[in-house]
Every structure is written in C-alpha cells, then in structure tokens.
Amino acid sequence: MTCGAAASLTITLNALVNGGDEVITFAPYFPEYKVFAEHAGAKLVVVQSEEKTFQIDIDRLKVALSPRTKAVIINSPNNPSGVVYSEQTIKNLCAALEEHSVKTGNPVYLISDEPYRELVFGGVKVPYIMNYYLRSIVCYSYSKSLSLPGERIGYVAVNNKMPEYQDVYAGVCGAGRALGFVCAPALFQKLVEKVYDKTSDISVYKRNRDMLCGALESYGYTVVKPDGAFYAFVKALEDDAKAFAERAKKYELLLVAGNDFGCKGYVRISYCVSPETIEKSLSSFKALAESYK
C-alpha cells in the first residue's frame, strides 16, 4: 500500500532503473512522469501517439526502443485525453516489448499507471496488463475512483509470474523504505478495505462528458473521443495552444495547453465538476469559437 499512484510510480522507478537507463511513455502523458523518471536517474523518452485515435503508435515505439530502455509507462484511461487503450493496442505493445527484450537480452518492464481504471463509459473494457505481459507492474490510486482528491491511498502490484518476481518485489519494498514511503496511512488502509469494489457515481461523469463533448463538436471543435477518466482533449482553434488557453480566460474558461502533456495544438478540459457548471460554461465555449470566425 502506498500514498497514491505518485508514490507508487516513484517507488517503482527507483527500484528498477539505474543511471543512464531510459523510460518510455506516450504523448499525451502526465507531466510528472518526467520528474519521477529523472529523480530515479533515468531519461524519459516520449513517443507520440497515433493521430486522431491517440492509441499507441507501435512503429514509433520500435524506433524509440534502445538497449538502454528499462521500462515503459502506460496510462489508460489516459490523462489528459481520456483515451482507453484497446486490447489490440495492448497486445501489439506487449509483443514489441517481448521482441525487443529477446533481441537485446535486456528485459523491459511495463508499468501501468491506473488511477482511472474504473472511470470508463459505455461498457468499454480496460485490459488488465498482467494478463498480457509477465514483467508488468500496476501502480494504482483510489483517489479518482472514490473521488477522494488529496487523500492519497493506493498500491504497487508486482506480477508474481515474472521470472525475477521476488527480486523486483524486494526492490519495490526497499525503495519505498529508502524514499521515506514507510507506511500508507493506516486509517485509509482500513477505509479502502471496506470500499475497494466501489466507485463514485460514474453516471455524473458520463453525463458531463456527453453534454460537454456534444456541445463542443456542434460549435466546431475537434474532440478526441474520451472513453474514460474525466478529461476532454480538444484541438485548439489556433496553432499556439498556449495562446488559445490565454484567450479562453477572457471567457472565464480555464484550459491547460497540451504542450505540458507533450502534445502541442491541444488543450485539456476537466469535467469533474457539477453538471450545472458544465451547462453554464457552454455559452462561453460557443463565444470563444465564434471569436475565431
């Protein structure tokens, strides 16, 4: 048990990587991956995802893989796009990592960052990575599924089918101790034991998603289809997403430029607010779009 997914990722990377190693992730990605990887002594290598679908681009991944690649981080459902990686994407990813590991003789670990696992809509399934790849580690947080922002409680799960499972598990435990993540709060450990199979009311997120994305598309915005999480990734109405986000402030809209997620030309909109807030914002999004005509 850990103090949320950030602690899980920090511990895991410090257990796995050495100075000079590389860790691959896919844009758009959570910006703190770079901080976590560099703190552990590794270099973060960012691979651009497929255009439009934002699934993993396997050809680009194969180019990025090197003898120094120690780990790959995936995040599905994704922050900031809300995209869920399909089963075929996961199978292709795992096949590429297996092929590279055999070719180089250096095993590559697959780290799945999963704070949004349960926040999916329309019956979409999130492939469980341990069913597809032996050298896999899951970093989880309950803060999103239970709507407990700031109350960090999660875990690291090491696949016990990997050949060096005992060594990796011992390394994760040792890294947690060395970094000061000695124990997750006992109170929250007792809490999640009672509600581990529960979620917040996902129907509210779905309602917000449908209302926001439907309206944005009707106003002329291009929206990446979000099958999970509570973010909409929207193409900016000008080349400079930062300038677009600044212009949006004039309409009392706070957007995050995709530059911060390694993906220029897009902005992230968070819809984990009340439906009334979404409804009231629509006229501002419409006015913002009309200001570009």
Secondary structure, DSSP 8 states (H G I E B T S, - for coil): -BSHHHHHHHHHHHHH--TT-EEEEEES--THHHHHHHHTT-EEEEEE--TTT----HHHHHHH--TTEEEEEEESS-TTT-----HHHHHHHHHHHHHHHHHHS---EEEEE-TTTT-B-TT-----GGGT-SSEEEEEESTTTTT-TT---EEEEE-TTSTTHHHHHHHHHHHHHHHT-----HHHHHHHHHHTT----HHHHHHHHHHHHHHHHHTT--EE---BTTEEEEE-SSS-HHHHHHHHHTTT---EEGGGGT-TTEEEEE--S-HHHHHHHHHHHHHHHHTT-
